[in-house]
Amino acid sequence: MKLSAFFTVLLLLTTRSLLLAAPEAAGSSTAAAAQSGPAAGFELVSVKEIGPLLAPRRSSSPVVGQAGNYSMALENGRSLWFLNNIWTGELKDKGELALWGIVDGGLAVLEATSPYSAAGNFMYVADENKWPLPVLTADLSEYSAVRKFWPRAGVRTVAGSYVYYSLMNNFGPAGGDYFRVGQGLAEARNFSGPYKPVGNSEHYALWNDIAPAFGSALWLDRDGWLYVYGRQITEPGKPTVALARVRPEDIAAKDKYLYYTLESASDTWTTDIAELTPVMDDMPDEFSVAFNDHLKEYLALYFDQEAGEVVVKISPYPWGPWEASQKVLACAKEEYCFGAKEQAIFAAEGGKKIFFTLEKKNMPYLYEVSFK
């Protein structure tokens, strides 16, 4: 979420808006480059709003807004949520909002086994005063005032829990005046942290600012590979997505990552990041990719900012080719929508029903999608 576009909006939220917020496919070496294909080969039956996930009056911490909302499955039906910012404050009796501050990067455990009972059940990783703690621990010394970590997608392996993150740098006085200067990975033995960056301990980044933002989305596939997607601006106004894959046990080793390419004469996977080939075009900062057992396809879900719509598209392989996108939900400009992504932890009826979150004015709303 771009904070500069939403900071004023959240401060001016009315009583009415705050009350609303309370209640085996891979492996072919001859795959073609990803591109938009024919009309979607599936049919939507219904799209229903379940409601807001965040309930300020019922929160375990003084949280009135959160963005990012990347989820990771835990035991007993629970899930861990990586949040790239947490808005702390107080909802007063007359509906007025007192905004206290913003925590850049945090964690919350959702104590709910069903999407229909999830609202208000976030337990934030916090200190003794219930103030949300940053997800990453690092000493940026003289850079601490101008740099921050924004968590992206996370995954659990036998070695522990991992989360990709964007290293952001400040360039101005406004809340959203940050740009990405690198992409990194953090690890923790316990899913609740503390998380520490892996790799280059001096710069806290595995990939530099011109490399794709790996961790924009990921999927641990049944073929044993972890597929990691990264948004990249290849030329002005042309955002694309690159794809890397790595074995889960090698996730912390940068030299073990392979990048999808059509530039190599010998294989479609290379260790040379300079040879990578985009697998999707015109994609936002945040999206999701997951295999859908009902459709027998990989499904990408995201918010199309230009169209003002949440859309989905499918592919037989993680790298494409991707069919043309299909509209799921329209979003009015005044709703300030952002960051739509499927929450695969909630998929039901073998993928016939999926659930996605959509941020509206920094509040995550949950929706149900049913396929024919």
Backbone torsions as a table, in degrees:
resi	resn	phi	psi	omega
1	MET	NA	132.6	177.7
2	LYS	-81.8	109.7	-171.1
3	LEU	-65.0	-33.0	-178.3
4	SER	-64.7	-27.7	-179.1
5	ALA	-81.8	-17.5	-171.9
6	PHE	-119.7	-10.5	-174.9
7	PHE	-58.7	-48.9	179.7
8	THR	-66.4	-38.3	-178.8
9	VAL	-58.9	-46.2	-177.3
10	LEU	-66.3	-36.9	179.1
11	LEU	-64.7	-26.7	-175.9
12	LEU	-101.7	13.3	179.7
13	LEU	-60.2	137.5	-178.8
14	THR	-88.2	171.8	177.4
15	THR	-57.6	-40.0	-177.5
16	ARG	-63.9	-45.7	-177.8
17	SER	-68.8	-32.4	178.7
18	LEU	-73.2	-34.0	175.9
19	LEU	-65.2	-34.6	176.4
20	LEU	-64.1	-32.6	-178.3
21	ALA	-79.1	-12.6	-178.6
22	ALA	-84.2	-65.5	-171.3
23	PRO	-35.7	NA	NA
24	GLU	NA	60.1	-167.3
25	ALA	-101.7	-33.1	-170.6
26	ALA	-78.5	159.8	172.5
27	GLY	132.0	-18.6	-178.2
28	SER	-68.7	133.7	179.0
29	SER	-95.1	6.5	-178.0
30	THR	-119.7	20.4	-177.9
31	ALA	-65.4	143.2	178.5
32	ALA	-81.2	162.0	177.1
33	ALA	-63.4	145.6	-179.1
34	ALA	-67.5	142.8	177.4
35	GLN	-161.8	163.6	177.1
36	SER	-70.7	129.6	-176.8
37	GLY	-108.1	-151.5	-178.2
38	PRO	-73.5	-175.5	-179.6
39	ALA	-58.6	152.0	-175.5
40	ALA	-57.7	136.4	-178.4
41	GLY	-93.3	42.3	177.5
42	PHE	-151.1	166.6	-178.4
43	GLU	-128.6	129.0	175.8
44	LEU	-83.5	131.5	177.4
45	VAL	-92.3	-45.0	-178.4
46	SER	-159.1	154.8	172.9
47	VAL	-131.9	119.8	-175.4
48	LYS	-124.8	137.8	173.8
49	GLU	-83.1	123.9	175.4
50	ILE	-84.6	-37.4	177.0
51	GLY	132.9	-178.8	-179.5
52	PRO	-70.6	141.9	176.4
53	LEU	-82.9	-27.9	-176.7
54	LEU	-97.0	128.4	177.3
55	ALA	-122.9	97.7	-173.6
56	PRO	-53.0	-39.0	-176.9
57	ARG	-73.8	-16.9	-178.1
58	ARG	-109.9	5.3	-175.2
59	SER	-71.3	148.6	177.5
60	SER	-73.7	-15.1	177.8
61	SER	-134.9	164.7	-179.7
62	PRO	-74.5	68.7	-175.9
63	VAL	-107.8	129.0	179.7
64	VAL	-119.9	-0.1	177.5
65	GLY	-170.8	152.9	178.3
66	GLN	-156.5	148.2	-179.0
67	ALA	-132.0	167.2	-176.6
68	GLY	97.7	-78.2	173.9
69	ASN	55.7	51.3	171.9
70	TYR	-92.8	124.0	-176.4
71	SER	-106.6	153.3	179.3
72	MET	-140.5	130.2	-175.4
73	ALA	-67.5	140.3	173.4
74	LEU	-120.6	-176.6	178.6
75	GLU	-71.7	158.6	173.3
76	ASN	59.7	31.6	175.3
77	GLY	79.8	-1.6	178.4
78	ARG	-79.5	172.2	178.8
79	SER	-148.5	150.5	176.8
80	LEU	-103.5	134.3	-178.0
81	TRP	-116.8	125.3	175.2
82	PHE	-93.0	126.8	-174.2
83	LEU	-120.6	124.4	-177.6
84	ASN	-80.3	-13.8	164.9
85	ASN	-157.7	147.4	178.8
86	ILE	-124.3	125.9	-179.4
87	TRP	-97.2	117.7	-179.5
88	THR	-100.1	147.7	-179.3
89	GLY	171.0	-160.4	-176.0
90	GLU	-141.3	133.6	173.0
91	LEU	-94.6	110.9	-175.5
92	LYS	-80.9	170.2	-173.8
93	ASP	-58.2	-36.2	-178.1
94	LYS	-88.9	10.6	177.2
95	GLY	88.3	0.4	178.4
96	GLU	-75.5	147.1	-176.9
97	LEU	-110.6	126.7	173.1
98	ALA	-104.4	111.1	-179.9
99	LEU	-90.1	122.0	-175.1
100	TRP	-95.0	-37.9	-177.6
101	GLY	174.8	178.4	-178.3
102	ILE	-127.4	127.3	173.8
103	VAL	-96.3	119.4	-177.2
104	ASP	-87.5	98.0	179.6
105	GLY	92.6	114.8	-179.4
106	GLY	-151.5	179.2	-178.1
107	LEU	-131.4	148.7	173.3
108	ALA	-148.6	140.9	175.2
109	VAL	-99.1	127.5	177.1
110	LEU	-92.4	111.1	-177.5
111	GLU	-88.6	65.7	179.8
112	ALA	-151.5	135.6	178.8
113	THR	-96.5	-8.1	-179.0
114	SER	-128.7	139.2	176.9
115	PRO	-63.3	-23.9	-177.2
116	TYR	-78.3	-13.9	179.2
117	SER	-119.1	19.5	-173.5
118	ALA	-81.2	-26.4	-172.8
119	ALA	-56.4	127.9	175.2
120	GLY	78.8	8.9	-175.4
121	ASN	-107.1	25.2	174.6
122	PHE	-79.6	131.9	172.9
123	MET	-113.2	107.8	-174.2
124	TYR	-80.2	141.7	172.4
125	VAL	-72.5	112.1	-168.8
126	ALA	-140.5	169.6	177.1
127	ASP	-85.1	-172.0	-176.2
128	GLU	-66.2	-16.7	177.5
129	ASN	-97.6	11.7	179.4
130	LYS	67.9	19.4	177.1
131	TRP	-86.2	124.7	-178.0
132	PRO	-56.0	137.3	-179.6
133	LEU	-94.8	147.9	174.8
134	PRO	-62.3	146.7	-176.4
135	VAL	-73.0	-30.4	-175.8
136	LEU	-112.4	141.3	174.7
137	THR	-111.3	118.5	179.5
138	ALA	-157.2	148.3	178.2
139	ASP	-100.7	102.4	179.2
140	LEU	-91.9	6.4	178.9
141	SER	43.2	-117.9	-174.2
142	GLU	-70.1	-10.9	-179.5
143	TYR	-92.5	-3.9	-171.7
144	SER	-59.3	-31.4	-176.8
145	ALA	-76.7	-16.9	-174.9
146	VAL	-120.1	-0.3	-179.2
147	ARG	-123.8	150.8	178.1
148	LYS	-148.8	160.3	176.3
149	PHE	-105.2	130.6	173.0
150	TRP	-113.7	109.9	178.8
151	PRO	-63.6	147.4	174.7
152	ARG	-119.2	-133.7	-176.7
153	ALA	-79.3	150.0	-179.8
154	GLY	-128.9	164.8	-178.7
155	VAL	-153.7	151.6	175.7
156	ARG	-105.9	139.6	174.8
157	THR	-128.7	-179.9	179.0
158	VAL	-65.2	-21.7	-178.2
159	ALA	-86.8	-17.5	-178.7
160	GLY	149.1	-158.4	-178.8
161	SER	-109.6	143.6	-177.0
162	TYR	-133.0	148.1	175.0
163	VAL	-141.6	132.3	172.6
164	TYR	-79.9	152.0	-179.5
165	TYR	-147.4	156.2	172.8
166	SER	-100.5	130.8	175.1
167	LEU	-91.0	115.9	-173.6
168	MET	-106.7	146.8	-178.9
169	ASN	-125.2	137.8	-178.0
170	ASN	-78.9	141.7	175.8
171	PHE	-132.2	2.3	-178.5
172	GLY	-165.5	-179.9	-174.1
173	PRO	-81.4	-19.7	-175.7
174	ALA	-74.8	159.2	-177.0
175	GLY	-60.7	-28.2	-177.7
176	GLY	-104.9	14.8	-177.1
177	ASP	-83.6	67.5	178.1
178	TYR	-134.5	148.6	173.3
179	PHE	-132.4	156.3	-175.3
180	ARG	-80.1	131.4	179.0
181	VAL	-116.5	2.0	178.2
182	GLY	172.7	168.6	-179.8
183	GLN	-131.1	132.3	-175.9
184	GLY	-134.5	-174.7	-179.4
185	LEU	-139.4	136.1	178.5
186	ALA	-121.9	152.9	-177.0
187	GLU	-131.9	155.9	176.1
188	ALA	-151.9	143.0	176.4
189	ARG	-69.8	-41.0	177.8
190	ASN	-101.6	138.5	-175.9
191	PHE	-59.6	-25.8	-178.2
192	SER	-86.1	0.3	176.0
193	GLY	98.2	-175.9	6.7
194	PRO	-76.8	147.3	177.9
195	TYR	-96.4	138.6	178.5
196	LYS	-128.4	138.7	179.8
197	PRO	-61.3	144.7	175.9
198	VAL	-105.3	163.7	174.4
199	GLY	87.6	-127.9	-173.6
200	ASN	-71.4	99.9	-174.6
201	SER	-70.3	-16.5	-179.1
202	GLU	-81.0	-41.6	-174.7
203	HIS	-110.9	-5.9	175.7
204	TYR	61.2	26.6	-179.8
205	ALA	-138.3	135.9	172.5
206	LEU	-86.5	-32.3	179.4
207	TRP	-124.4	146.1	-178.3
208	ASN	-82.9	-174.9	-172.7
209	ASP	-72.1	-19.0	179.0
210	ILE	-93.5	-8.1	175.0
211	ALA	-81.1	160.2	177.4
212	PRO	-58.6	152.6	178.4
213	ALA	-82.6	72.1	-176.3
214	PHE	-60.7	134.9	-174.3
215	GLY	107.1	-0.4	174.2
216	SER	-56.3	-34.0	173.5
217	ALA	-157.7	158.2	175.5
218	LEU	-152.9	161.5	176.4
219	TRP	-149.4	124.1	174.9
220	LEU	-87.8	107.6	-169.7
221	ASP	-90.7	163.7	-179.7
222	ARG	-71.5	-11.4	177.3
223	ASP	-82.6	1.9	176.9
224	GLY	92.0	-1.0	178.7
225	TRP	-102.1	145.8	169.6
226	LEU	-96.5	116.7	179.8
227	TYR	-94.6	124.2	-173.8
228	VAL	-120.0	118.3	-178.1
229	TYR	-96.8	146.1	179.3
230	GLY	-141.6	124.4	177.3
231	ARG	-71.5	143.9	-177.7
232	GLN	-147.6	138.6	175.1
233	ILE	-95.7	102.2	-177.3
234	THR	-80.8	-25.4	174.2
235	GLU	-159.3	159.9	-176.3
236	PRO	-51.8	127.1	178.4
237	GLY	75.4	10.5	-177.6
238	LYS	-125.7	74.6	177.7
239	PRO	-75.0	128.6	177.5
240	THR	-122.8	177.5	178.0
241	VAL	-127.7	130.2	174.8
242	ALA	-101.8	163.0	-177.3
243	LEU	-131.8	130.6	172.8
244	ALA	-121.3	158.2	172.9
245	ARG	-139.7	151.3	-177.7
246	VAL	-154.9	149.8	173.4
247	ARG	-70.8	138.3	-177.3
248	PRO	-52.6	-36.8	-178.7
249	GLU	-71.1	-14.2	-179.9
250	ASP	-108.2	14.6	-171.6
251	ILE	-57.3	-31.6	-176.8
252	ALA	-86.2	-2.7	-177.9
253	ALA	-102.8	105.5	-176.1
254	LYS	-59.2	-34.5	-177.0
255	ASP	-73.9	-5.2	177.7
256	LYS	-92.9	-6.5	-179.5
257	TYR	-77.0	138.5	175.1
258	LEU	-114.9	141.9	-175.1
259	TYR	-115.1	135.0	-179.2
260	TYR	-67.7	134.2	-176.9
261	THR	-151.1	151.5	168.4
262	LEU	-115.6	8.9	-178.0
263	GLU	-90.0	-17.8	-178.0
264	SER	-85.1	141.7	-179.8
265	ALA	-82.5	-14.2	-172.9
266	SER	-108.0	-27.7	-173.8
267	ASP	-157.6	165.7	176.8
268	THR	-94.7	5.3	176.6
269	TRP	-129.3	132.7	-175.8
270	THR	-135.2	154.7	174.1
271	THR	-86.6	-7.8	-178.1
272	ASP	-93.7	107.3	-177.2
273	ILE	-64.3	-22.0	179.9
274	ALA	-69.7	-15.5	-178.1
275	GLU	-97.2	1.4	-174.0
276	LEU	-63.3	152.3	178.5
277	THR	-118.8	130.1	178.8
278	PRO	-58.5	145.6	179.2
279	VAL	-109.7	-14.9	176.8
280	MET	-146.1	152.0	178.4
281	ASP	-115.9	158.4	172.2
282	ASP	52.1	54.9	-179.2
283	MET	-111.5	149.6	179.9
284	PRO	-81.0	-179.3	178.8
285	ASP	-63.3	-37.5	-175.0
286	GLU	-122.7	136.1	178.1
287	PHE	-163.1	-177.8	178.0
288	SER	-138.7	154.0	172.3
289	VAL	-136.8	130.2	179.0
290	ALA	-150.4	148.3	175.6
291	PHE	-80.7	131.5	-180.0
292	ASN	-105.0	115.1	-176.9
293	ASP	-66.2	-30.7	179.7
294	HIS	-71.3	-44.6	-179.5
295	LEU	-82.7	-17.3	-174.8
296	LYS	58.2	38.2	-178.8
297	GLU	-143.0	159.8	169.8
298	TYR	-83.8	136.3	-174.1
299	LEU	-121.9	123.0	175.2
300	ALA	-102.8	134.0	179.9
301	LEU	-129.2	135.9	-178.4
302	TYR	-163.8	169.1	176.3
303	PHE	-99.1	119.9	177.6
304	ASP	-85.2	102.3	-174.2
305	GLN	-61.9	-41.5	-177.8
306	GLU	-65.7	-41.4	-179.5
307	ALA	-83.0	-18.9	-175.8
308	GLY	69.5	37.7	-174.7
309	GLU	-138.7	145.4	165.1
310	VAL	-82.2	129.3	-176.3
311	VAL	-131.5	160.8	174.4
312	VAL	-132.4	153.8	172.3
313	LYS	-148.6	156.4	-173.2
314	ILE	-124.0	161.0	178.9
315	SER	-152.8	149.4	177.2
316	PRO	-76.5	-15.2	-178.7
317	TYR	-134.5	158.4	179.4
318	PRO	-59.7	-26.5	-176.6
319	TRP	-98.1	-0.8	-179.3
320	GLY	109.0	-173.1	3.1
321	PRO	-73.2	144.5	-178.3
322	TRP	-95.3	132.5	177.1
323	GLU	-72.4	168.7	178.7
324	ALA	-61.2	146.3	-178.0
325	SER	-72.3	154.0	178.9
326	GLN	-125.3	135.4	-179.1
327	LYS	-66.1	135.7	176.1
328	VAL	-110.7	-43.0	-174.3
329	LEU	-154.9	133.7	174.6
330	ALA	-87.6	147.4	-178.0
331	CYS	-132.0	123.8	-179.6
332	ALA	-71.1	149.0	-177.5
333	LYS	-56.9	-40.0	-177.3
334	GLU	-72.4	-6.7	177.0
335	GLU	-83.4	-14.3	178.5
336	TYR	52.3	58.4	-177.4
337	CYS	-79.1	151.8	-178.0
338	PHE	-167.3	155.3	164.5
339	GLY	65.4	36.4	178.2
340	ALA	-67.4	137.7	175.8
341	LYS	-159.5	145.9	176.5
342	GLU	-70.0	140.9	172.2
343	GLN	-104.2	88.1	-172.1
344	ALA	-62.3	-18.1	178.6
345	ILE	-62.2	-21.8	-176.1
346	PHE	-100.3	-3.2	-175.9
347	ALA	-51.2	135.8	-174.8
348	ALA	-131.0	161.6	177.9
349	GLU	53.7	44.4	176.9
350	GLY	64.7	27.9	-179.9
351	GLY	92.8	-1.7	177.3
352	LYS	-67.1	-27.1	173.3
353	LYS	-121.3	130.9	173.5
354	ILE	-125.1	167.5	-177.5
355	PHE	-134.3	139.7	178.3
356	PHE	-134.9	154.6	174.8
357	THR	-104.0	150.1	176.8
358	LEU	-141.2	125.6	178.5
359	GLU	-80.6	132.3	173.4
360	LYS	-129.5	113.3	-178.0
361	LYS	53.0	43.5	176.8
362	ASN	68.8	17.0	174.6
363	MET	-113.0	129.1	178.9
364	PRO	-81.8	124.3	175.7
365	TYR	-108.5	145.4	-178.1
366	LEU	-109.5	137.4	-178.5
367	TYR	-129.4	152.0	176.6
368	GLU	-111.3	133.3	177.4
369	VAL	-119.9	129.4	177.4
370	SER	-114.2	133.3	177.2
371	PHE	-102.3	153.3	176.5
372	LYS	-71.7	NA	NA
